[in-house]
Amino acid sequence: MFSPAFHHHKDICGGIPDKAGAMDLFKSKDQANHHDVEVEESKEVDAYCGPGTLENQQKHVEKRTEVVSACAYDDKVDLTNHFHTLHMESNHANSSCGDEYSALGNLSSEVSAIYLAMQNSKLECIEEQNHSSMSAEGCVELDEGDEFDDFDPYLFIKDLPDLSAVVPRFRPMLLPKQTRSCPSITLVLDLDETLVHSSLEPCEDADFTFPVNFNLKEHTIYVRCRPYLKDFLERVASLFETIIFTASQSIYAEQLLNVLDPKRKLFRHRVYRESCVFVEGNYLKDLSVLGRDLAHVLIIDNSPQAFGFQIDNGIPIESWFDDCNDRELLSLLPFLESLVGVEDVRPLIAKKFNLREKIASAACLSLDFRR
């Protein structure tokens, strides 16, 4: 039912931990996002220090702020250098706690304990979307209230591997060939936060609701439609071969689309998460698998990394949640209408949205931060 690479935590009873977590099971905005990270302590105790070590470590870690604030600046510099020297000298002495303490030399017992606690503690970063574990060395612990929202989709695109490295060379095309009556230009539309916003939280202003059965329990999905959605869809359906391509799972998206387009007049085809390419926690939409001439394909998505393999076909749009004054869909119509009948949509899209320059700028900023 779910993508093999998509995992989730369960509560003690085996259910979904909370409503937000349950919603993530049905839809994914890349993604397995890199910017929602929490740090938690491992329950394993390092065996070489013997029983009771974890309790002592926790007590000493709690004192860390108190002790460091009591040290003068010069003492802290010396202490840092001494820690490094001791770490290099004591790599061979990890067989017992007694040897470790003796290697700390002239340091006070409190400071020595802090050093040992930092050395022996086992912290993990748990990525909320795919719940893969990473070393604590790659984590940044933020003060409460700080945002951890530094995921740059354009930098992500810059670092993408070649498409040939992540997909099979020969793949069957997803869609049947276009009929003579079908418009020559294909418009691919994302779903969540591009056309609608869905939630498990009850909301009075929902445009419609529908049930989803999961884990032997029925959940009600509340859906808000982006302003002018109906007018937008009716217009583009008359101009293009319109296709939904979503990173959401079909168990959720299929039912939503059945309400949004019950007679299947707006969307000629529906493509779901299982047709995405999973790269470093993000679900990417490889447009070449649709079996259409890429000169005649465009995609609108609120997550630019989703069309990272075909950047010149992509039209970014602001994510939408509940702003009733939003006019993004209406504002896109004049440009979309200008693409009807052109030989190649890519130069026109590239000129208007200039995404390649954003990718280059993102890469330069990254290098500046590393210096």
N, C-alpha and C positions, 0 to 999 in steps of 0.2 A: 504493500500500500504506500509506504513512504520510501523516499530515496535512500539507498544504502548508506550514503554518506551523511545522512541527516539523523542525529541522535537527540534524545531529550532525557532530562531527569524526571523521575517519578517520585511521588511522595510515598510514605510508608505503606499506604493501602494500594499502591500500584496505579493511582490515577494521575491526572495532570496536576502539577504543583499549583498553578494559579491560572487566572484567565488569560493574562498576557502570554504565558508560556504555551497555553493551548492554542492561541491564535497563531503563534510562531510555527506550530506543527502544520498548519494549513497553508500559510503563505510565508514567503521569504524575500526580504528586500536585501539581498546581497550580504547583503548580506550578510548569512553567517557573518554578520558585520564585525569589523575589526575594532570597533570603537566602544563596545560595551564589555569591559573586562573587570572581573572581580578577583580579589586575592583571598585565598583561604589556606589555613594550615593543614598539612597532611596529618592523618591520625597515626601514621607509622612512627615508631620511635627508633632512633638509631641504636642498633644493638650493642655497638662497641662501648657505649658509655654506661650501660647497665640500667637497672630499674631506677625510677624516680627522676631520670634526667629531664624528661619533658616538663615536669612540674617546676623543676628548678629553672629551666630555660625560660619558661613563661614568666616566672617571678623576676628574673633578671632583665628580660626584655622590657617589662613594665617600668623598670628603673632607668632604662636607657636614656630617655629624654632628660631625666633628673640629673644623671651623672654627667652627660655631655654638656649641659648648660652650666655646670659648675666648673668646667675646665676652661682655662685661658686659651686664647687663639693659638699661641705658640705651642702649648701643650698638645692641642688637638692635631697640629701638623706633625709633631714628633710621634704622637700616638699612631697616626695613620701610617707613617713610614715604618714604625716598629711592628705594626700588625703585618705589613707586607713582608718584612724580613722574617718575622716569626713563621708566617705561613709557608714561606719557601724552605725554611730550615726544619719545619716539623712535619713535612709531608710523609716522612718515613716513620713517624711516631704515632700513627692513627690507631694502633691496636688497643689502647687503653686510655681512660680519662686521666689517670695519674701521669702518664707520659706527656699528655697534652698540656696539663697544668704546669708541669715542670719546665716545658719549653717556653712558657710565657715570661720567665725570668723575673725582672724587677717590677712588673706591673702589679697594681693592687689587686686584691681578690675580687672586688666588684667589677673593675674594668676587665679583668681576665675572664670573668664569667660572661660579660657581655660579648666579648670576642668569641667565646666558645658557643654561645647561643646563636650568634649570627652564622658561624661556621656550620653548626649542626642542624639548624632549623631547616625543615623541608617545606618550602612554600610552592604552591602551584597556581598558575593562572588558568582559570576555567573560562573558555570562550562560550558565551551563553547560547549562541546559535548552534554550533556543532559540538560543543562540549569537549573539545580536544585539549589535552593537557600540554602545557609548555613549561620550560624551566623558569624559575623565578628571576633569573638573570635578565630575561627579556621584559620584565614587568616594570611599570612605573606606578608607584603608590602615590595617589593624589590626596591632597587635603580635602576634607569634606566640603562640598559645594563647588569644587573645581570640575570642569567638564573634561571628559576624555572623548573628544570628538574630532580627532585629527586624521581620520581616514580621508585620503585624497583620491577620488576616483581617477583623476587624470594621471597621477603618479602610478597608480595601480596599472593603468593601461600601458604606460610607458614600459613597465617591467614585465608585461605579459610575454609568455613564450610564443613561438610561432604556432599557429593553429595546427599545423601538421604534426606538432609534437604532442598534442593532447587529444586528438581525435583520430580514428582509423582512416587510412587512406581511401578506402572504398566504403561508402555508406549508402544505404538506400535513401532516396529522397522522401520526405515526409508527406508531401502533398501531391495530388494528381495534377496532371498537366492542365493548364488553363484552357477553357473552352473559348470559342470564337466570340461569344457574347460577353466574356469577362473583360473588364477594363485591363489595359496593358500595364498600368502601374500598380504595384502592390504596396499597401500601407499596413505595416505591422504595429499593433498597439499593445502596450503594457496594460496591466489591469489595476493592481493595487497602488494607491497613491498617485496614479496617473489619471485613471477614470473614476475610481471610487475609493472610499476608505471603509474598511470593515473592522468591527470590534465585537468582543464578547461582552463588553460592558453595556448594560441597557442605556439607550439614549432616546429621548422623546422626539428628536428631530430626524430619526432614521427614515429613509425613504422606503425601505422594505426590510423584512427579516426572512430568514429561512433556517431550518434545522439542519444540523450536521451530527451524525452519529459517530462517536469515537470512543474507544475503550468501554464499550457497552453502556455508554451514557449519551444522552442527547443534549447537544449544545445549541443555543440560539445565536445566530450571527446577525448583528445589526449593521446595516449598510447605508452609508450616505453616498449620494451621487454628486460628483463635481458639478458646479453650476454650468448650465448650458450643455450638459452632456447629451441630452436627447437631440437637440438641434445639431450639435457637432456630429454625432454618429449618423444621423440621417443624411447630412450633407456629404460626408466623406464616403459613405456607402454608395452614393450615386456617382462618385468620381473615381473610386479606386476598388481594387480587390482588397477588402479589409480582412485582416487576420488578427486574432488575439494570440499573443505569445507571452505567457506568464510564467514566472518562477514559482507560482503557487501550485499546490497539489490539486489534482483533478477532483479529489473527494470534496473539496471546498469550492474550487473555481467553477466546476461544471454546473453545480447547483446555482451559483450566483449568476452565471451567464444564462441559465435557463429562465431566470426571472427577468434579467435585463433584455434578453433577446429570445423570447419564447418561440417565435416563428422562424428563427434563424435567417432573418432578412438583413441584419446589420453586419454580422460576421460570417464570412464564407467558410472559415476554418478556425479551429481552436487548438492551440498547442500549449502543453503544460510542462511542469518541472522536469519530467523524465526525459524531455528532449533538449534540456539545457546541458551546457558543458560546465562541470564543477571544477573551478580553479581557485585554490587557496581560500576557500570559504565563501566564494561568490558563485552564483549561478549566472553564467553567461549565455547569451542567445546568439548562436552561430547562424547567421541568416542564410549561409550557403546550403544548409541542410533542407531548406524549404523547396529547393529545386526551381528557383526563379532566377532570371538574369539580374544580377546585382545592380546593373545600370538602371533597373526599373524597380528597385526596392528601397523603401525608407521605413525607419522605425522611430516611434515616439516613446520615450521611456524616461522616468524621473531618476533612474540610476544610470549615469553615463557608462559605467563599467560594464553594464549588461550588453552593450553593443561594441565592446572594446575590440573585437576582432574585425569589425567593419565600421571603423570610426566615421568614414565619410558618408555612410548611410544613415547616421544617427542624428536625431533631433532631440535635444534635452528639454525637459519641462520641469518646472518647480513641483516638488512634492506637495500633494494636497491632502488635508485632513478634515478641516471643517470651516474654512473661510468662505462665508456666504457671498463675499464680494469678489471672489476670484473670477478672472476673465481670461485665463490662459488658453483655454480651448478656443474661444472666439478669436483671440488675437492670432492664433496659428492659421486660421482658415485662409486668409488672403495668400499667404506663402504657399500653402498646400495646393491651392487652386492654380497657382502659377506653375506648378510642376506637371500638370496634366499634359500628356502628349510629348514631353521632352525626350530627347534621345538618351540622356544620362542625367539622373538626378544628383549624382555625387558632387560634381563641381559646384552646383548651385547651393547645395547644403553646406559644403565646406566653406564657401565664400560667405554665407550668411552667419554661420555659427562659429566659424574659426576655431574649431576644437583642437586642431593640431598645434596651434600656437599655445593653447592652454596646457596641452600635454608637455610641450617643450618648456614652458615657464614652470610647471610643477617640478620637472626634473631639476631645473636650475636651483629652485628654492631648496630642494632636498639636499643638493650638494653643498649649498651655503650652510645649512644647519649642521652638516657633518663635520665642517671645518672647525 
